[in-house]
Amino acid sequence: MAVKELKVFDQKLYTIVHAITDTIIPPGGAFDVDPKVVDPVLLFDNYIDNMSRLQLKAIKAVIYTIEYAPLVTRLKRFTKMSPEQRLKYLQGWENSRIFTKRNIFLLIKMLALMAFYSDDAVAEAIHYHPECLIKD
Amino acid sequence: MLFTYNDITKDVVERPDVCIIGSGAGGAAMADVLSGAGLDVVVLEEGGYYTKDRYSTYKPAVAMKILYRDYGGTIAFGKNPIMLPLGKAVGGTTVINSGTCFRTPDSILKDWAERYGVENASSKDMEPYFKQVEKKINVTQVSPQVLGKNGLVFKRGADALGMSNGMLMHNMINCHGCGRCAFGCPHDAKQAVHLNFIPSALEHGARVYANARAENITVEAGRVTRIQGSIINEQTGNKLFGLNVFPKLLVVSAGAIYTPYILEKNNINLSPELGRNLTIHPAVRITAMFDEIIEGYKGVPQGSYVDAYASEGIMLEGIFVPPEIGLPILAPIGKKNKEIAMAYDHLAAFGVMVSDKNSYGRVKVGIDKRPFITYHFDPYDFKKLVKGIAIASEIFFAAGAKTVNPSIYGIREFTSPDDIAQLFTKKVPLTSVEMMAFHPLGTARMGETKDHSVVNSYGKAHGLDNLFISDGSIFPSSLGVNPQVTIMSFAIRNAQYIVENKKALLNHG
C-alpha cells in the first residue's frame, strides 16, 4: 500500500481499516479479487475524501472505537484479534440489540462496501454488467 | 446565461427584479414563467451544473458523492433515524429522483381548502397548470420495453392476487431503460428541470449561477433587500468569490429542508409554523430472491406501482439499485456478503411508501450551523408501513419468490407466505425497520393566517411584502404520491400571481 495515495487515513488508520474491511469482505469465498489490484482501504479512503471535516472526524472516531473498545471486554485491540474473533466482534456490532450501535456500524459498512463494489475489477468478479435495455 | 465557478473571475453583484434561491422543481418553473413575462431573473444554485456527458462517467456511488447532499446521507433524527436523500445540482432533486409523476390527488386539494383555507387550488383550478407541466416535462407512461424484469415480476404477483397495479407516468423522452434515474440520466431521457424549465428561462434572459451558495438574507423595513453569499469551488468546496444580489423580490426554492433552514438562520421568523409540520413519506425496501434471473438494474427502477391500498395511505412503487448501493445495506458482513453479491442478478426489490398522516418533523438550525432535522414517526403510520411490508411480501411470493427479506431487524427472511403472519403476531419495534424517505414537504405551509401557516395561498410570505416560497415546503400535508408535478404546477400558478401583481410586489412604497 502506498500511504501517499491515501487522502484521509494515515498509516495507523489504514491498518485498522484494513482489518475492518478484511472482516466485512474476507478473502476467498464466492468470488475473489487480487488484493494487489483492489485495495478496499484505498477505495474507502478515496471515496470519503470530499466529506466535511466534522463527518470525517465522526468516521475516524467510529474506527478508533472499533479498534479500542474490545480492550475493555476482550483485553485485546481489534487489530490484534484473529480473523474469527474479528468477525464475531463485528457481527456483534452489526446485530446489536442497541439500535445506535447497529447504525453506527452500518455507516462504516456502507461506505466501505459502496467503495468496494464500485471498483471495476469487483464488478467484473461478481459478473455485474450494467447496460441499457434499449441499445443506441 | 448559465455561469459555473469556472466562468467567474470576480465578485458577483446583481440587481435583478427577482432572485430565486434554488433551481429544483419549484425554482426552475418559477424562473421560466417570471423571465418569460419579461422580469429580470437571477437564480442561485449551490450545486454544480452537470450534463449527460458527465453523468455517464459517474458510477452510482460517485454520483451520490457529487449530485447528492451529504453523499445521500441527510438524516432525519428520531426514534429511528431516517435517511433522506436530497439533490444538489442545477435541477435540484429532479436530477436524482426516480422521475415518477403524479398529479396532486383531488382529496388532498380538497383537504387543503377545507382544513387550511388554501384558496383557488381545487382540481379544476389546478388542471391547466398540471397540463402545462406535463407538456413541458413530457409526462408519459413507462413502456413495457423499458420497464425491466424487476417491475414485470412484481406486476405478475399483483395480477395473480388481483391487486390494482400499473405502469407509472414518468417525465421522459426516449428512455433506454438504463436503471440510472437516481444517479443522473446518461441519455437525458429523464426530463429533469435542467433540461426544460432552466433552458427556457435562460432563453428568456434569466441568469443562473451554479456553485453559488446563498448565505445571508437582509430584511429592512419589512422587505428583503439583499442576499449575500459565495461562489464555491466545486472541487474543493472553498469560497472563491463573494456574491451580492439586490433583488426587488426574493423567491426561496431550496426545498422543505433548506428553505426553513436558510430563513431561520437569518432570523426571518415568518410564523411559528416555519420549520414545523415536516412530512417525508417514510418508505422501506423489500427484496426477494428468485430462481429466475431478474437483473433488476436493467430497466426503469421505478416503473410500476400497486395502488390497491392507496386509500389507506400505502403506495407500493418499484425501486432497484445497483449492487454498490444495494449490497452495503442488504448483505451481512463476511462470506455471506459475497454470496449475495454473486446472486444479485436473482434479486428483485420493491418499495413501500406511506403518507404521513399523524407523523411530523421539524427543521432547525443545528449547533453546527447546519440543518438539524427531527421526525416523529407516529405508531398509526408505522402500522401502515408494516402492513405495506406484508402486502409487498405477499405479492413477491405470488410472483414466485423463493425468499423475501422484509428489511426488519430481528425477523429472518420469509421462506413461505405463512411467515408473513409474524409481522402481526410478533412485536415489530419502530427501530427494527430499515427506513428511508424521499419527499420532504410541509415546513412552510400555505394558508391564510399567520398562526397556522407561513405563506398565503400563492406562496407569499406572511409579514414580508417581497418574499415568496416555491417548493414542497408550502404544501400543508403529505401528498401520498411523488410530489414533483405538484411542486412545478404550484410554482407556475404562483409565478403567474407574481406577474399579475408585479407592480405592487416589486415596487416598494
Boltz contact constraints between the chains, C-beta under 6 A:
constraints:
  - contact:
      token1: [A, 24]
      token2: [B, 333]
      max_distance: 6.0
  - contact:
      token1: [A, 29]
      token2: [B, 335]
      max_distance: 6.0
  - contact:
      token1: [A, 29]
      token2: [B, 338]
      max_distance: 6.0
  - contact:
      token1: [A, 30]
      token2: [B, 338]
      max_distance: 6.0
  - contact:
      token1: [A, 30]
      token2: [B, 339]
      max_distance: 6.0
  - contact:
      token1: [A, 30]
      token2: [B, 342]
      max_distance: 6.0
  - contact:
      token1: [A, 31]
      token2: [B, 338]
      max_distance: 6.0
  - contact:
      token1: [A, 31]
      token2: [B, 342]
      max_distance: 6.0
  - contact:
      token1: [A, 50]
      token2: [B, 65]
      max_distance: 6.0
  - contact:
      token1: [A, 87]
      token2: [B, 334]
      max_distance: 6.0
  - contact:
      token1: [A, 90]
      token2: [B, 333]
      max_distance: 6.0
  - contact:
      token1: [A, 94]
      token2: [B, 333]
      max_distance: 6.0
  - contact:
      token1: [A, 99]
      token2: [B, 431]
      max_distance: 6.0
  - contact:
      token1: [A, 110]
      token2: [B, 328]
      max_distance: 6.0
  - contact:
      token1: [A, 113]
      token2: [B, 327]
      max_distance: 6.0
  - contact:
      token1: [A, 113]
      token2: [B, 328]
      max_distance: 6.0
  - contact:
      token1: [A, 114]
      token2: [B, 61]
      max_distance: 6.0
  - contact:
      token1: [A, 114]
      token2: [B, 324]
      max_distance: 6.0
  - contact:
      token1: [A, 114]
      token2: [B, 328]
      max_distance: 6.0
  - contact:
      token1: [A, 117]
      token2: [B, 323]
      max_distance: 6.0
  - contact:
      token1: [A, 117]
      token2: [B, 324]
      max_distance: 6.0
  - contact:
      token1: [A, 117]
      token2: [B, 327]
      max_distance: 6.0
  - contact:
      token1: [A, 118]
      token2: [B, 59]
      max_distance: 6.0
  - contact:
      token1: [A, 118]
      token2: [B, 61]
      max_distance: 6.0
  - contact:
      token1: [A, 118]
      token2: [B, 324]
      max_distance: 6.0
  - contact:
      token1: [A, 126]
      token2: [B, 341]
      max_distance: 6.0
  - contact:
      token1: [A, 126]
      token2: [B, 342]
      max_distance: 6.0
  - contact:
      token1: [A, 128]
      token2: [B, 323]
      max_distance: 6.0
  - contact:
      token1: [A, 130]
      token2: [B, 297]
      max_distance: 6.0
  - contact:
      token1: [A, 132]
      token2: [B, 176]
      max_distance: 6.0
  - contact:
      token1: [A, 132]
      token2: [B, 177]
      max_distance: 6.0
  - contact:
      token1: [A, 132]
      token2: [B, 178]
      max_distance: 6.0
  - contact:
      token1: [A, 133]
      token2: [B, 146]
      max_distance: 6.0
  - contact:
      token1: [A, 133]
      token2: [B, 177]
      max_distance: 6.0
  - contact:
      token1: [A, 133]
      token2: [B, 298]
      max_distance: 6.0
  - contact:
      token1: [A, 133]
      token2: [B, 299]
      max_distance: 6.0
  - contact:
      token1: [A, 134]
      token2: [B, 176]
      max_distance: 6.0
  - contact:
      token1: [A, 134]
      token2: [B, 177]
      max_distance: 6.0
